[in-house]
Amino acid sequence: MTNQQDKAIIDEDVKVLHGMGYAQELARRMHGFSNFAISFTIICILAGGITSFNVGFSTGGAFMVTVGWVIGGLFALVVACSMGQIASAYPTAGGLYHWSSILGGRGWGWTTAWFNLLGLIFVVASVNVGVYTLFRDLVLGPITGMDVSGFGVPHQIAAVTLITITQALFNHFGIRLTTALTDFSGYLIFAVSIVLTIVFLIYGAHHFDIAGMFHFDNYTGLPNVTTVDGKEVVGDPWTPKVGLLTAFLIGILYPLYTITGFDASAHTSEETVDARRAGSAGSISPRRTRAT
């Protein structure tokens, strides 16, 4: 796409915002893939799939991490398509709470804004704790040989604080640096996901039990047994003992964490060229809607 074409589309984007009484304030430097990469990076099926795996497996076993993933994924896609459709009509920064204000009034907008803010705080905190845990257990211990057995809450707080400050600095330096990082992340996640899938299919085929995929076992309340120096160590249960329905509902949270990322494409609509199409496509919109 040429700079002249970009300019024409950007002018159209600005006209759409002005038509809604909304002033263009942010620079439009993101294109379709960059907008998609924002949501794809936040969802991050690699990190999320690893850190949330125990939620599904410790409740319903193989059923929850296969069939449960498909069921939860379908619900997540409903959310994604709904957001994409609204984003195509209201391609504004602010996303959820701005939509709520337009469609439901100020009260809904205020409520949505606070829920969204709290959600973002908890999501960022949980992701950063996951980053620290993976770095400690997969890099510091096995690769560098550092003894991490004595690491506790103070170490976690210090590491998560440092990670959060780093993220804030990256965002402070502007959309160009953030876009470059999320573009790289989008390609990386996509490539590694394909490689891991192929590797698992080749080298994990002998562990594949198709019958177990369709048999729901309630594993809640069972002790967490690990092997240390050749001896089994019994720890606290992964999840408390609950009934079948509750176990299923807890387990389905494994794939449903993905709904936390779809709105990111909408939040960056004002920074995206051809936002009515690209912003909605980033959240998997069912159709293309262009300004007239």
C-alpha positions as CSV (number, residue, x, y, z in Angstrom):
1,M,0.0,0.0,0.0
2,T,1.4,3.4,-1.0
3,N,1.7,6.4,1.2
4,Q,-0.9,8.2,-0.9
5,Q,-3.3,5.3,-0.4
6,D,-2.6,5.3,3.3
7,K,-3.3,9.1,3.4
8,A,-6.6,8.6,1.7
9,I,-7.7,5.9,4.1
10,I,-6.5,7.8,7.1
11,D,-8.5,10.9,6.0
12,E,-11.5,8.6,5.8
13,D,-10.8,7.3,9.3
14,V,-10.6,10.8,10.6
15,K,-13.8,11.7,8.9
16,V,-15.6,8.7,10.5
17,L,-14.5,9.8,13.9
18,H,-15.5,13.4,13.3
19,G,-18.9,12.2,12.2
20,M,-19.3,10.6,15.6
21,G,-18.2,13.8,17.4
22,Y,-14.9,12.3,18.3
23,A,-11.6,14.1,17.6
24,Q,-8.6,12.3,16.1
25,E,-5.8,12.7,18.6
26,L,-3.5,9.7,18.2
27,A,-1.1,9.0,15.3
28,R,-2.2,6.3,12.9
29,R,0.9,4.1,12.3
30,M,-0.5,0.6,12.8
31,H,-1.7,-1.6,9.9
32,G,-3.8,-4.7,9.8
33,F,-1.2,-7.3,11.1
34,S,0.0,-4.9,13.8
35,N,-3.5,-4.5,15.1
36,F,-4.1,-8.3,15.0
37,A,-0.7,-8.9,16.7
38,I,-1.8,-6.8,19.7
39,S,-4.6,-9.2,20.6
40,F,-2.6,-12.2,19.5
41,T,0.3,-11.2,21.8
42,I,-1.9,-10.5,24.8
43,I,-3.8,-13.8,24.4
44,C,-0.4,-15.6,23.7
45,I,-1.5,-19.3,23.5
46,L,2.1,-20.3,24.3
47,A,2.4,-18.6,27.7
48,G,-1.3,-18.9,28.5
49,G,-1.5,-22.5,27.4
50,I,1.4,-23.4,29.7
51,T,0.6,-21.4,32.8
52,S,-3.2,-22.3,32.7
53,F,-2.7,-25.9,31.7
54,N,-3.1,-27.2,35.3
55,V,-6.5,-25.5,35.5
56,G,-7.9,-27.8,32.9
57,F,-5.9,-30.9,33.6
58,S,-6.3,-31.0,37.4
59,T,-10.1,-30.7,37.1
60,G,-11.1,-32.9,34.1
61,G,-7.9,-34.4,32.8
62,A,-7.5,-35.0,29.1
63,F,-11.1,-34.2,28.4
64,M,-10.8,-30.6,29.7
65,V,-7.6,-29.9,27.8
66,T,-9.0,-31.2,24.5
67,V,-12.8,-31.2,24.3
68,G,-13.0,-28.5,27.0
69,W,-10.6,-26.3,25.0
70,V,-12.8,-26.7,21.9
71,I,-16.0,-25.8,23.8
72,G,-14.4,-22.9,25.6
73,G,-12.8,-21.7,22.3
74,L,-16.2,-21.6,20.6
75,F,-17.6,-19.3,23.4
76,A,-14.4,-17.2,23.1
77,L,-15.0,-16.8,19.4
78,V,-18.5,-15.6,20.0
79,V,-17.1,-12.8,22.2
80,A,-14.4,-12.1,19.5
81,C,-16.9,-11.8,16.7
82,S,-19.2,-9.6,18.7
83,M,-16.4,-7.3,19.6
84,G,-15.2,-7.2,16.0
85,Q,-18.7,-6.3,14.7
86,I,-19.0,-3.4,17.2
87,A,-15.5,-2.3,16.4
88,S,-16.3,-2.0,12.7
89,A,-19.1,0.4,13.6
90,Y,-17.3,2.4,16.4
91,P,-13.6,2.4,15.6
92,T,-12.6,4.5,18.5
93,A,-9.9,4.4,21.2
94,G,-11.2,3.3,24.5
95,G,-12.9,0.2,23.1
96,L,-15.3,-1.4,25.6
97,Y,-16.2,1.5,27.9
98,H,-16.6,3.9,25.0
99,W,-19.0,1.4,23.3
100,S,-20.9,1.0,26.5
101,S,-21.3,4.7,26.9
102,I,-22.6,5.0,23.3
103,L,-24.9,2.0,23.4
104,G,-26.0,2.0,27.0
105,G,-25.3,5.4,28.5
106,R,-22.8,6.9,30.9
107,G,-23.7,4.5,33.8
108,W,-22.8,1.4,31.7
109,G,-19.7,3.2,30.4
110,W,-18.5,4.0,33.9
111,T,-19.1,0.5,35.1
112,T,-17.4,-1.1,32.1
113,A,-14.4,1.2,32.5
114,W,-13.8,0.1,36.1
115,F,-14.3,-3.6,35.3
116,N,-12.0,-3.3,32.3
117,L,-9.4,-1.5,34.4
118,L,-9.5,-4.1,37.2
119,G,-9.4,-6.9,34.6
120,L,-6.3,-5.3,33.0
121,I,-4.6,-5.0,36.4
122,F,-5.2,-8.6,37.3
123,V,-4.3,-9.8,33.8
124,V,-1.0,-7.9,33.7
125,A,-0.2,-9.1,37.3
126,S,-1.0,-12.8,36.5
127,V,1.0,-12.7,33.2
128,N,4.0,-11.1,34.9
129,V,3.9,-13.7,37.7
130,G,3.8,-16.4,35.0
131,V,6.8,-14.8,33.2
132,Y,8.8,-14.8,36.5
133,T,7.8,-18.4,37.3
134,L,8.8,-19.7,33.9
135,F,12.1,-17.7,33.9
136,R,12.9,-19.0,37.4
137,D,12.1,-22.6,36.7
138,L,13.2,-22.9,33.0
139,V,16.2,-20.5,32.8
140,L,17.7,-19.6,36.2
141,G,17.6,-23.1,37.5
142,P,18.3,-25.5,34.6
143,I,20.3,-23.2,32.3
144,T,22.4,-21.0,34.7
145,G,22.5,-23.6,37.5
146,M,21.4,-21.1,40.0
147,D,19.8,-22.5,43.2
148,V,16.2,-21.1,43.2
149,S,14.9,-23.3,46.0
150,G,15.2,-20.4,48.4
151,F,13.3,-18.0,46.2
152,G,10.1,-16.8,47.9
153,V,7.5,-14.0,47.8
154,P,10.0,-11.1,48.1
155,H,11.9,-12.4,45.0
156,Q,8.6,-12.7,43.2
157,I,7.5,-9.2,44.2
158,A,10.8,-7.7,43.1
159,A,10.8,-9.5,39.8
160,V,7.2,-8.7,38.9
161,T,7.8,-5.0,39.8
162,L,10.8,-4.9,37.5
163,I,8.9,-6.5,34.7
164,T,6.0,-4.1,35.1
165,I,8.3,-1.1,35.1
166,T,9.9,-2.3,31.9
167,Q,6.5,-2.7,30.3
168,A,5.6,0.8,31.3
169,L,8.8,2.2,29.8
170,F,8.2,0.4,26.5
171,N,4.7,1.9,26.3
172,H,5.9,5.3,27.3
173,F,8.4,5.5,24.3
174,G,5.5,5.4,21.9
175,I,3.5,3.3,19.5
176,R,6.4,2.6,17.1
177,L,8.5,0.7,19.6
178,T,5.4,-1.1,20.9
179,T,4.2,-2.0,17.4
180,A,7.7,-3.4,16.5
181,L,7.7,-5.6,19.6
182,T,4.1,-6.8,19.1
183,D,4.7,-7.5,15.4
184,F,7.8,-9.6,16.3
185,S,5.8,-11.3,19.1
186,G,3.0,-12.1,16.6
187,Y,5.3,-13.8,14.2
188,L,7.2,-15.6,16.9
189,I,4.0,-17.0,18.6
190,F,2.6,-18.1,15.3
191,A,5.8,-19.8,14.2
192,V,6.6,-21.5,17.5
193,S,3.0,-22.7,17.9
194,I,3.3,-24.5,14.5
195,V,6.7,-26.0,15.4
196,L,5.5,-27.2,18.8
197,T,2.3,-28.7,17.3
198,I,4.4,-30.7,14.7
199,V,6.9,-31.8,17.4
200,F,4.1,-33.0,19.7
201,L,2.4,-34.9,16.9
202,I,5.6,-36.6,15.9
203,Y,7.2,-37.4,19.3
204,G,4.2,-37.5,21.5
205,A,2.0,-39.8,19.4
206,H,2.7,-42.8,21.6
207,H,1.2,-41.0,24.6
208,F,-1.9,-40.1,22.7
209,D,-5.0,-41.7,24.2
210,I,-8.0,-40.8,22.1
211,A,-10.5,-42.6,24.5
212,G,-9.3,-40.3,27.4
213,M,-10.3,-37.3,25.4
214,F,-13.9,-38.1,25.7
215,H,-14.0,-39.4,29.3
216,F,-14.4,-36.8,32.0
217,D,-12.6,-37.7,35.3
218,N,-13.1,-35.4,38.3
219,Y,-9.5,-35.0,39.5
220,T,-10.4,-32.2,42.0
221,G,-9.2,-32.9,45.6
222,L,-6.5,-35.3,44.5
223,P,-3.0,-34.6,46.0
224,N,-0.3,-33.0,44.0
225,V,2.4,-35.7,43.8
226,T,5.9,-34.8,42.6
227,T,9.2,-36.8,42.5
228,V,12.2,-35.3,44.3
229,D,15.5,-37.2,44.3
230,G,13.6,-40.4,43.3
231,K,11.1,-40.1,46.1
232,E,7.4,-39.2,45.8
233,V,6.4,-36.0,47.7
234,V,2.7,-35.5,48.4
235,G,1.6,-31.8,48.4
236,D,-1.6,-29.9,48.7
237,P,-4.3,-30.7,46.1
238,W,-4.2,-28.6,42.9
239,T,-7.8,-27.8,43.3
240,P,-10.3,-28.4,46.2
241,K,-12.8,-31.3,45.9
242,V,-15.9,-30.2,44.1
243,G,-18.8,-31.8,42.1
244,L,-18.7,-32.7,38.4
245,L,-20.4,-29.6,37.2
246,T,-18.3,-27.2,39.2
247,A,-15.1,-29.1,38.2
248,F,-16.2,-28.7,34.5
249,L,-16.8,-24.9,35.0
250,I,-13.5,-24.4,36.7
251,G,-11.7,-26.4,34.0
252,I,-13.3,-24.5,31.1
253,L,-11.5,-21.4,32.4
254,Y,-8.4,-22.9,30.8
255,P,-9.3,-21.8,27.3
256,L,-11.6,-18.9,28.3
257,Y,-8.7,-16.8,29.5
258,T,-8.3,-15.9,25.8
259,I,-11.3,-13.5,25.9
260,T,-9.0,-11.1,27.9
261,G,-7.2,-10.2,24.7
262,F,-9.7,-9.6,21.9
263,D,-10.5,-6.1,23.0
264,A,-7.0,-4.9,22.5
265,S,-7.5,-4.6,18.7
266,A,-10.5,-2.3,19.4
267,H,-8.6,-0.3,22.0
268,T,-6.0,0.6,19.4
269,S,-8.5,1.5,16.6
270,E,-7.6,5.2,16.6
271,E,-4.0,4.2,16.0
272,T,-4.8,1.8,13.1
273,V,-5.0,2.6,9.4
274,D,-8.4,1.6,7.9
275,A,-9.7,0.9,11.5
276,R,-13.2,-0.1,10.5
277,R,-11.8,-3.1,8.7
278,A,-8.4,-3.8,10.3
279,G,-9.6,-3.1,13.9
280,S,-12.6,-5.5,13.5
281,A,-10.6,-8.1,11.6
282,G,-8.1,-8.1,14.5
283,S,-10.9,-9.4,16.7
284,I,-12.2,-11.8,14.0
285,S,-15.1,-9.8,12.6
286,P,-17.7,-11.7,10.6
287,R,-17.7,-9.1,7.8
288,R,-15.9,-6.1,6.4
289,T,-17.6,-2.8,7.0
290,R,-16.2,0.4,5.4
291,A,-17.1,4.0,5.9
292,T,-19.3,5.6,3.3
